[in-house]
Amino acid sequence: MNENVTVVFHGFLNLTNLEKLKLTEKINEYLDSMNREPLREKAEAEFEQIKPGEKGKVCKCCGR
């Protein structure tokens, strides 16, 4: 695996089983879609609402 995949997979392994299932469903939905852009836009909007890097938030992938 390359470095990016290794870091993201590490984060996946740090999720609860239910979170792993939900993520797998989202990935499958994305891969099965013929129109991926709306899915990408929705995911980006949800990510912005989380405010990554905000004090007290820890990344599941890298631990920072």
PAKOLLO-872139 format. One record per atom (N, C-alpha, C): x, y, z; residue in one letter; residue number from 1. Coordinates in Angstrom, 1 decimal. Example, Ala and Ser with C-alpha at 12.3 -4.5 7.8 and 13.67 -1.06 7.14 Angstrom:
2
<atom <13.2, -5.7, 7.8>, 'A', 1>,
<atom <12.3, -4.5, 7.8>, 'A', 1>,
<atom <13.2, -3.3, 7.8>, 'A', 1>,
<atom <12.8, -2.2, 7.1>, 'S', 2>,
<atom <13.7, -1.1, 7.1>, 'S', 2>,
<atom <12.9, 0.0, 7.9>, 'S', 2>,
***
This chain:
64
<atom <0.9, -1.2, 0.0>, 'M', 1>,
<atom <0.0, 0.0, 0.0>, 'M', 1>,
<atom <0.9, 1.2, 0.0>, 'M', 1>,
<atom <0.4, 2.3, -0.6>, 'N', 2>,
<atom <1.2, 3.5, -0.6>, 'N', 2>,
<atom <0.9, 4.2, 0.7>, 'N', 2>,
<atom <1.6, 5.3, 1.0>, 'E', 3>,
<atom <1.5, 6.0, 2.3>, 'E', 3>,
<atom <0.1, 6.5, 2.6>, 'E', 3>,
<atom <-0.5, 7.1, 1.6>, 'N', 4>,
<atom <-1.9, 7.7, 1.8>, 'N', 4>,
<atom <-2.9, 6.6, 2.2>, 'N', 4>,
<atom <-2.8, 5.5, 1.4>, 'V', 5>,
<atom <-3.7, 4.4, 1.7>, 'V', 5>,
<atom <-3.5, 3.8, 3.1>, 'V', 5>,
<atom <-2.2, 3.7, 3.5>, 'T', 6>,
<atom <-1.9, 3.1, 4.8>, 'T', 6>,
<atom <-2.4, 4.0, 5.9>, 'T', 6>,
<atom <-2.3, 5.3, 5.7>, 'V', 7>,
<atom <-2.8, 6.3, 6.8>, 'V', 7>,
<atom <-4.3, 6.2, 6.9>, 'V', 7>,
<atom <-5.0, 6.2, 5.7>, 'V', 8>,
<atom <-6.5, 6.1, 5.7>, 'V', 8>,
<atom <-7.0, 4.7, 6.3>, 'V', 8>,
<atom <-6.3, 3.7, 5.9>, 'F', 9>,
<atom <-6.7, 2.3, 6.4>, 'F', 9>,
<atom <-6.5, 2.3, 7.9>, 'F', 9>,
<atom <-5.4, 2.9, 8.4>, 'H', 10>,
<atom <-5.2, 3.0, 9.9>, 'H', 10>,
<atom <-6.4, 3.7, 10.5>, 'H', 10>,
<atom <-6.9, 4.7, 9.9>, 'G', 11>,
<atom <-8.0, 5.4, 10.5>, 'G', 11>,
<atom <-9.3, 4.5, 10.4>, 'G', 11>,
<atom <-9.4, 3.8, 9.4>, 'F', 12>,
<atom <-10.6, 2.9, 9.2>, 'F', 12>,
<atom <-10.5, 1.9, 10.4>, 'F', 12>,
<atom <-9.4, 1.3, 10.7>, 'L', 13>,
<atom <-9.2, 0.3, 11.7>, 'L', 13>,
<atom <-9.5, 0.9, 13.1>, 'L', 13>,
<atom <-9.4, 2.2, 13.3>, 'N', 14>,
<atom <-9.7, 2.9, 14.5>, 'N', 14>,
<atom <-11.2, 3.2, 14.7>, 'N', 14>,
<atom <-12.0, 3.0, 13.7>, 'L', 15>,
<atom <-13.4, 3.2, 13.8>, 'L', 15>,
<atom <-14.1, 2.1, 14.6>, 'L', 15>,
<atom <-15.3, 2.3, 15.1>, 'T', 16>,
<atom <-16.1, 1.3, 15.7>, 'T', 16>,
<atom <-16.6, 0.4, 14.5>, 'T', 16>,
<atom <-17.1, -0.8, 14.8>, 'N', 17>,
<atom <-17.7, -1.6, 13.8>, 'N', 17>,
<atom <-18.8, -1.0, 13.0>, 'N', 17>,
<atom <-19.7, -0.3, 13.7>, 'L', 18>,
<atom <-20.8, 0.4, 13.1>, 'L', 18>,
<atom <-20.3, 1.5, 12.2>, 'L', 18>,
<atom <-19.3, 2.3, 12.6>, 'E', 19>,
<atom <-18.7, 3.3, 11.7>, 'E', 19>,
<atom <-18.0, 2.7, 10.5>, 'E', 19>,
<atom <-17.3, 1.6, 10.7>, 'K', 20>,
<atom <-16.7, 0.9, 9.6>, 'K', 20>,
<atom <-17.8, 0.5, 8.5>, 'K', 20>,
<atom <-18.9, -0.1, 9.0>, 'L', 21>,
<atom <-20.0, -0.5, 8.1>, 'L', 21>,
<atom <-20.6, 0.7, 7.4>, 'L', 21>,
<atom <-20.8, 1.9, 8.1>, 'K', 22>,
<atom <-21.3, 3.1, 7.4>, 'K', 22>,
<atom <-20.4, 3.6, 6.4>, 'K', 22>,
<atom <-19.1, 3.6, 6.7>, 'L', 23>,
<atom <-18.1, 4.1, 5.7>, 'L', 23>,
<atom <-18.0, 3.2, 4.5>, 'L', 23>,
<atom <-18.0, 1.9, 4.7>, 'T', 24>,
<atom <-18.0, 0.9, 3.6>, 'T', 24>,
<atom <-19.3, 1.1, 2.7>, 'T', 24>,
<atom <-20.4, 1.4, 3.3>, 'E', 25>,
<atom <-21.6, 1.6, 2.5>, 'E', 25>,
<atom <-21.4, 2.9, 1.7>, 'E', 25>,
<atom <-20.9, 4.0, 2.3>, 'K', 26>,
<atom <-20.7, 5.2, 1.6>, 'K', 26>,
<atom <-19.7, 5.0, 0.4>, 'K', 26>,
<atom <-18.6, 4.3, 0.7>, 'I', 27>,
<atom <-17.6, 4.0, -0.4>, 'I', 27>,
<atom <-18.3, 3.2, -1.5>, 'I', 27>,
<atom <-19.0, 2.2, -1.2>, 'N', 28>,
<atom <-19.7, 1.4, -2.2>, 'N', 28>,
<atom <-20.7, 2.3, -3.0>, 'N', 28>,
<atom <-21.5, 3.2, -2.3>, 'E', 29>,
<atom <-22.4, 4.1, -3.0>, 'E', 29>,
<atom <-21.6, 4.9, -4.0>, 'E', 29>,
<atom <-20.5, 5.5, -3.6>, 'Y', 30>,
<atom <-19.7, 6.3, -4.4>, 'Y', 30>,
<atom <-19.2, 5.5, -5.7>, 'Y', 30>,
<atom <-18.6, 4.3, -5.4>, 'L', 31>,
<atom <-18.1, 3.5, -6.5>, 'L', 31>,
<atom <-19.1, 3.0, -7.5>, 'L', 31>,
<atom <-20.3, 2.8, -7.0>, 'D', 32>,
<atom <-21.4, 2.3, -7.8>, 'D', 32>,
<atom <-22.1, 3.4, -8.6>, 'D', 32>,
<atom <-21.9, 4.6, -8.2>, 'S', 33>,
<atom <-22.7, 5.7, -8.8>, 'S', 33>,
<atom <-22.1, 6.1, -10.2>, 'S', 33>,
<atom <-23.1, 6.4, -11.0>, 'M', 34>,
<atom <-22.7, 7.0, -12.4>, 'M', 34>,
<atom <-22.5, 8.5, -12.3>, 'M', 34>,
<atom <-23.0, 9.1, -11.2>, 'N', 35>,
<atom <-22.9, 10.5, -11.1>, 'N', 35>,
<atom <-22.3, 10.8, -9.7>, 'N', 35>,
<atom <-21.0, 10.8, -9.6>, 'R', 36>,
<atom <-20.3, 10.9, -8.3>, 'R', 36>,
<atom <-20.2, 12.3, -7.8>, 'R', 36>,
<atom <-20.3, 13.3, -8.6>, 'E', 37>,
<atom <-20.1, 14.7, -8.2>, 'E', 37>,
<atom <-21.0, 15.1, -7.0>, 'E', 37>,
<atom <-22.3, 14.9, -7.1>, 'P', 38>,
<atom <-23.2, 15.2, -6.0>, 'P', 38>,
<atom <-22.7, 14.6, -4.7>, 'P', 38>,
<atom <-22.3, 13.3, -4.7>, 'L', 39>,
<atom <-21.8, 12.6, -3.5>, 'L', 39>,
<atom <-20.6, 13.3, -3.0>, 'L', 39>,
<atom <-19.7, 13.7, -3.9>, 'R', 40>,
<atom <-18.5, 14.3, -3.5>, 'R', 40>,
<atom <-18.8, 15.7, -2.8>, 'R', 40>,
<atom <-19.7, 16.4, -3.4>, 'E', 41>,
<atom <-20.0, 17.8, -2.9>, 'E', 41>,
<atom <-20.7, 17.7, -1.5>, 'E', 41>,
<atom <-21.6, 16.7, -1.4>, 'K', 42>,
<atom <-22.2, 16.5, -0.1>, 'K', 42>,
<atom <-21.2, 16.1, 1.0>, 'K', 42>,
<atom <-20.2, 15.2, 0.6>, 'A', 43>,
<atom <-19.2, 14.8, 1.6>, 'A', 43>,
<atom <-18.3, 16.0, 2.0>, 'A', 43>,
<atom <-18.0, 16.8, 1.0>, 'E', 44>,
<atom <-17.1, 18.0, 1.3>, 'E', 44>,
<atom <-17.8, 19.0, 2.2>, 'E', 44>,
<atom <-19.2, 19.2, 2.0>, 'A', 45>,
<atom <-19.9, 20.1, 2.8>, 'A', 45>,
<atom <-20.0, 19.5, 4.2>, 'A', 45>,
<atom <-20.2, 18.2, 4.4>, 'E', 46>,
<atom <-20.3, 17.6, 5.7>, 'E', 46>,
<atom <-18.9, 17.7, 6.4>, 'E', 46>,
<atom <-17.9, 17.6, 5.7>, 'F', 47>,
<atom <-16.5, 17.6, 6.2>, 'F', 47>,
<atom <-16.2, 19.1, 6.7>, 'F', 47>,
<atom <-16.6, 20.1, 6.0>, 'E', 48>,
<atom <-16.4, 21.5, 6.4>, 'E', 48>,
<atom <-17.2, 21.8, 7.7>, 'E', 48>,
<atom <-18.3, 21.2, 7.9>, 'Q', 49>,
<atom <-19.1, 21.4, 9.1>, 'Q', 49>,
<atom <-18.4, 20.9, 10.4>, 'Q', 49>,
<atom <-17.5, 19.9, 10.2>, 'I', 50>,
<atom <-16.8, 19.2, 11.3>, 'I', 50>,
<atom <-15.7, 20.2, 11.8>, 'I', 50>,
<atom <-15.2, 21.1, 11.0>, 'K', 51>,
<atom <-14.1, 22.0, 11.3>, 'K', 51>,
<atom <-12.9, 21.2, 11.7>, 'K', 51>,
<atom <-12.3, 20.5, 10.8>, 'P', 52>,
<atom <-11.1, 19.7, 11.1>, 'P', 52>,
<atom <-10.0, 20.6, 11.6>, 'P', 52>,
<atom <-9.2, 20.1, 12.5>, 'G', 53>,
<atom <-8.1, 20.9, 13.0>, 'G', 53>,
<atom <-8.5, 21.8, 14.2>, 'G', 53>,
<atom <-9.8, 21.8, 14.5>, 'E', 54>,
<atom <-10.2, 22.6, 15.6>, 'E', 54>,
<atom <-9.7, 22.0, 16.9>, 'E', 54>,
<atom <-9.4, 22.8, 17.9>, 'K', 55>,
<atom <-8.8, 22.4, 19.2>, 'K', 55>,
<atom <-9.7, 21.3, 19.8>, 'K', 55>,
<atom <-9.0, 20.2, 20.2>, 'G', 56>,
<atom <-9.7, 19.1, 20.9>, 'G', 56>,
<atom <-10.2, 18.0, 19.9>, 'G', 56>,
<atom <-10.1, 18.2, 18.6>, 'K', 57>,
<atom <-10.5, 17.2, 17.7>, 'K', 57>,
<atom <-9.2, 16.4, 17.2>, 'K', 57>,
<atom <-9.4, 15.1, 17.2>, 'V', 58>,
<atom <-8.2, 14.2, 16.9>, 'V', 58>,
<atom <-8.6, 13.4, 15.6>, 'V', 58>,
<atom <-7.7, 13.4, 14.7>, 'C', 59>,
<atom <-7.9, 12.6, 13.4>, 'C', 59>,
<atom <-7.8, 11.2, 13.7>, 'C', 59>,
<atom <-8.8, 10.4, 13.2>, 'K', 60>,
<atom <-8.8, 8.9, 13.4>, 'K', 60>,
<atom <-7.7, 8.3, 12.6>, 'K', 60>,
<atom <-7.4, 9.0, 11.5>, 'C', 61>,
<atom <-6.4, 8.4, 10.6>, 'C', 61>,
<atom <-4.9, 8.6, 11.1>, 'C', 61>,
<atom <-4.6, 9.8, 11.5>, 'C', 62>,
<atom <-3.2, 10.0, 11.8>, 'C', 62>,
<atom <-3.0, 10.3, 13.3>, 'C', 62>,
<atom <-4.1, 10.5, 14.1>, 'G', 63>,
<atom <-3.9, 10.8, 15.5>, 'G', 63>,
<atom <-3.6, 12.2, 15.9>, 'G', 63>,
<atom <-3.5, 13.1, 14.9>, 'R', 64>,
<atom <-3.2, 14.5, 15.2>, 'R', 64>,
<atom <-4.5, 15.3, 15.3>, 'R', 64>,
***
